[in-house]
Amino acid sequence: MTFTLISVIIVLRNQNTHTTIGNLKMTKEGKAVNYTAENVERMSDVYGAAETEAERKEAVTSLAKELGKTINSIVAKLSSEGVYIKAAKTKAGAKAETKADIVADIAKNLGVSEATFESLSNATKAALVALREGVADA
């Protein structure tokens, strides 16, 4: 029977907190450490410097590539550190306007019944919005 010995160099960095085995950092309790203190500081600095949503998204993407992590992992770490700013939603819970509502507005602006324009609801929403704006301006 042949046994293969795999040698692993164990380096104690800080006897009380971390042990390094290859590229994987471990706490004294044996839990893997995904981000070093330097990584977290770098992430906070780069993300904190971004002022717009587009810049923050780009910062997360570049940090993910730089650290070899997924975007979701970076976002999760930034969230746990209290640094992450959630992207604003375009429609804050507002109900979308239906074609029927737009057709009703057109009929109202022209002073006719909605039944007259019933088939108008087959048009595209963009066309109906343009028509409503044109009728409102007239």
N, C-alpha and C positions, 0 to 999 in steps of 0.2 A: 504494500500500500504506500503510495507516494503522497506526501503532504506538501502543499505549496504554502510557503510563508510569505505573507504580504506584510511588508513593513510600513508602518505609519509613523511619521515623526510627529511627536506631540511636543508642542512648545507651550509652556505656561507663560502667558502674558502678564496676567495679574492673578496671583494665587487665589485671591478671594472671589473674583468675579468671572473671568473668561478663560477658556482654554481653546487653542486653535488646533484643529486636526485638518491638515491639508488647507483647503480654502474655506472650510466650514467653521464658524465660530460657535462655541457652545458656552452656555452659562454653567456655573458650578452645579446647578440642579440637573444639567443634562439637556436643557432646552436649546434648540437652534436659534441663533440670533441672525435675523435677516438683514438688519441694517445696523451699521456701526454708528457711534455717536457722531463721527465725522460725516457719514452719509446723511444722517438726519439734519445736521446743521447745514450742509450744502443744499439739501432739498428745500429747507425752510428759507434759506437766503435767495435761491433762484426763484422759487415760487412766490415769495413775498415781494420780490422786485417787480413782478408782472402786475400791470395796472388794469389791463382790459381782459375780458373773457378770452379773446383770441390769444393774447400773450400768455395767459395762464394755461390754456390748452397746449400751446407750443412748449411751454416750460415743462409740463408733465410729460409730453412726448419725448423731449430731449433728455429729461432725467431718466426715463425708462430705458432709452437706448444706452445712455452713459453708464447706468448701474446694472444693466442686464436684467431688468425686472419688467413685469408687465405694467401696462398703464393702470389697471385696476389695483395692483399692489402699491404703486406709488400713491394713488388717490387714497387708498385705505390708510397708508402710513401718515400722509398729510392730514387726513381727517382725525386720526387718533392723536396727533400732535396739536390739533386745534388750529391748524393753519389753512386748511382747504376751504375755499369759498365755492359753494354750490352754484352752478350756472343758473342764471335766471331763465324762467320759462317765458316764451313769447306771449302766450295767452294765459294769464294767471287764473286758471280755472273757469274762464269765461266759456259759455256754451257757443259753439260754432253757429253762425247764421245759416239757415237752410235756404234752398232755392225758393221754396214756397213763401218764405218771409220776404225775399227780395221781390218776387212777383207781386205779392200783396202791396208792397211799397210802391211799385210802378203803377199798379191799378189805382191806388189811392191818389198818387200825384196827378194822374190823368183824369181822375174823377169818374171812373167806370168800375163795374163790379169785377171781383177777382175771377169769376167764372168766365168772363170774356177772354182773359189771358191764361186760362188753365193750361193750354198746350205750351205756353212759354217756359214752363218748368222743365221741358225737355232740352232747353238750351244749356250751354255750359255756364258755370257759375261766373266766370270772368266776363262773359258776354252780358249776362244779366246785371252784374254790378256796373258795367260800362253804360248799359241802357238806362239803369236807374239814375246814374250820375247825369246823363244827358237829359233825361226827363226833368230832373230836379233843377237843372240850370235853365231850362226853357221857361 
